[in-house]
Amino acid sequence: MKNLAGNDSFLDRIGLPSHLVWGYLGVLIFMMGDGLELAWISPYLVDEGLSVQQAAFLTTAYGVTIAIAAWFSGVLVEAIGPRKTMLLGLVMYVLGHSLFVGLAIPTLNYGLMIPTYAIRGFGYPLFAYSFLVWITYRTPQHQLGTAVGWFWFVFTGGLSVLGAYYSSWSIQQFGHIPTLWSALIWVFIGAFLAIVVNRDQFELEKRSDNSSKMKELLNGITIVKREPKVGIAGIVRIVNQASQYAFPLFLPIYLATQGVSTTVWLNIWGTIFISNIAFNLIFGYVGDKFGWRNTITWFGAVGCGVFTILLFYLPQLFAGNVFVVGVIGILWGACLAGFVPLSALTPSLVGDGDKGAAMSILNLGAGLCVFVGPALVALFYGLVNTQGMMWILGGLYFGAAILTRFLKVPTATENEYVEESTHSVV
């Protein structure tokens, strides 16, 4: 498969592949529907009668299937193509969501909630991450960092921003259950735009039998042995968002002791991700100019490490100063986007036939961070408290910076030339 050459359209000039623009819009709307309940489903179910532990386990089961589907997304694209994989994601989402909202929630049948919500979890990774693989195949090398930056812009913008804002309005107007049902409208619209209206052609290599497709699936595992750098990239991807899922478990409690109320922190948390989606674009562009490894190392890993530690110490120096905490949080969220070029760098570590498998490992890392962050808190918080946790998370980022220096692309691509011209130190 060959990348499509760029043209002089406005969209291409800003790094958004014009031949895939309907796919980007579709992902934005699909993720808006998919993520509209994330901020309130657990407290809602607790209010309805579940225990906090039951709600937490429900979310954990959901995360398990997200991780599995994230891994399968890349290799399924190479086995059956992106459109069929995305359609499979839509079907899994609609099936799980309909059973979850239509049967499990009205009766508070916890035994039914677990499997139906878990089935729903297969949906968005198969849909969105398959489109990310599509982007990596069909975008010129010099534009790839910016193109994946646009992907994470629409992905996060739909999941964490538009979904939350729409949900806050819809719940007041219609209630919780109608809001959940309305998610189906948005995912259908998004899927129609990304799969049907998006006319870009993605040609699969001819395969003579099913055994060759099975080899593609196995390739998603064996690639780590054949290409250890891909495994390293997967580890860096886990570290990328581990703190995002760890912070909510203990950081608001600590900040409350420093004069920052939980309500104020939630507002800061929302602002952090507005900053994050903006810098998804910025660091995609920076990565194409400054070098993918350099951007991930210095802006992503080192930046996140520094601001993670400052989130512990500065609230002590400026007790109750919401502005200081907000600025540090926003800078941390911006640096979180510094990992965006990893989605361009990872498939460039391997040949064309292994790009889908490489992206599967990267997508698996995106799913596993949902577990790693809370697991670190469960294992160490009781021993080291907030200060120790912030140093552990910060240390992981600094370790990721070191690991990233090993991720050198094997061929003299245009991007590598840019990267080496910056006199980076390995």
Number of C-alpha atoms within 10 A of each C-alpha: 11 11 13 15 11 18 12 8 11 11 13 17 13 15 23 23 29 20 18 22 19 21 28 28 20 31 32 28 27 32 27 29 29 24 20 27 21 14 14 13 15 19 14 14 16 14 11 12 11 17 14 14 10 16 19 13 13 19 19 17 18 20 21 18 21 27 22 19 26 31 30 26 35 35 32 25 27 24 23 13 18 28 21 17 27 26 18 17 26 24 17 22 25 19 16 21 25 18 18 24 18 14 15 20 16 11 11 15 13 15 9 15 22 20 19 25 25 24 23 25 28 28 28 26 29 30 32 29 30 31 27 27 27 23 22 25 20 21 26 17 21 19 25 28 32 29 32 29 32 28 29 27 24 26 25 24 23 26 22 21 22 20 26 22 13 15 27 18 12 17 14 10 11 11 13 17 13 13 21 23 15 14 23 19 13 21 24 17 16 26 25 17 21 29 21 14 15 19 14 18 12 16 11 13 11 8 10 8 8 10 10 13 17 13 13 23 23 13 20 24 17 14 20 18 11 12 14 14 22 26 20 20 28 25 21 26 25 25 26 27 23 24 28 16 17 23 19 15 15 15 17 19 16 17 22 15 13 19 16 19 16 15 11 15 21 13 11 19 17 15 17 21 22 19 19 25 26 19 25 30 27 19 30 32 26 21 32 25 18 18 25 31 28 24 28 29 24 18 23 29 31 24 23 32 27 19 22 26 20 19 21 21 13 16 21 15 11 14 15 17 15 18 11 16 22 19 16 20 24 22 20 26 28 26 29 29 31 33 29 33 29 29 28 28 26 25 25 24 21 21 12 12 14 21 22 32 31 33 31 33 29 29 29 26 26 25 24 25 24 23 17 19 22 20 15 17 23 13 10 14 17 11 11 14 13 19 14 16 25 25 18 20 23 24 19 22 27 22 17 25 23 16 18 25 15 13 21 18 17 11 13 9 13 12 25 21 12 17 21 16 11 13 9 11 7 11
